[in-house]
Structure formats: C-alpha cells, structure tokens
Amino acid sequence: MIELLFVVCLSSEPASCRDRSLLFTEEIGLMGCMMGAQTQLAKWVETHPQERIASWRCKPAGSPERAA
C-alpha cells in the first residue's frame, strides 16, 4: 500500500499546519502515486477551501517518515 502524505495549513493562519494522508489501496507503486497525487490533492482542496497544501510526498504506507 502507498500513502500520499501531505501538510496542510490554514489559509488564514499559515503557521497553523498539520499532517494529513490518503492511502492508495491499489498496488500502484510510488511512481503511480507521484503521477496521480496532484489530481487527488486538487479534489481534497475542493472540499477544504479554508486550507492550502504546503507540501506532499508519496511513501510506503506505515513508514515513519513525515511530509515536511
């Protein structure tokens, strides 16, 4: 499983950020995640207009690495 890990910040408070993630249940691999990430993040932003994405990355699910 691959995880799309991203950091979101409030548009009104840019210093107020938190980690979020989406899991890809298909075996798409890291390259597939990288190719599809922008589409998934755009959908997420549409439903969370008060937040902006500061950074993102793909990684194997369960890995302790952070998006920062």
Backbone hydrogen bonds, N-H to C=O, Kabsch-Sander energy under -0.5 kcal/mol:
donor,donor_aa,acceptor,acceptor_aa,energy
2,I,24,F,-1.3
3,E,59,K,-3.2
4,L,22,L,-3.4
5,L,3,E,-0.8
5,L,57,R,-2.5
6,F,20,R,-2.6
7,V,55,S,-2.6
8,V,18,R,-2.6
9,C,52,R,-2.7
10,L,13,E,-0.7
10,L,16,S,-2.0
11,S,50,Q,-2.8
16,S,13,E,-2.5
17,C,15,A,-1.1
18,R,8,V,-2.3
20,R,6,F,-2.9
22,L,4,L,-2.1
24,F,2,I,-3.1
25,T,23,L,-0.7
28,I,26,E,-1.8
32,G,28,I,-0.8
33,C,29,G,-1.9
34,M,30,L,-2.6
35,M,31,M,-2.2
36,G,32,G,-1.9
37,A,33,C,-1.5
40,Q,36,G,-1.9
41,L,37,A,-3.0
42,A,38,Q,-2.2
43,K,39,T,-1.9
44,W,40,Q,-2.0
45,V,41,L,-2.5
46,E,42,A,-1.7
47,T,43,K,-1.0
47,T,44,W,-0.7
48,H,44,W,-0.6
48,H,45,V,-0.9
51,E,48,H,-1.9
52,R,9,C,-2.7
54,A,7,V,-3.0
54,A,52,R,-0.6
55,S,7,V,-1.1
57,R,5,L,-2.4
59,K,3,E,-2.1
61,A,1,M,-2.4
63,S,60,P,-1.8
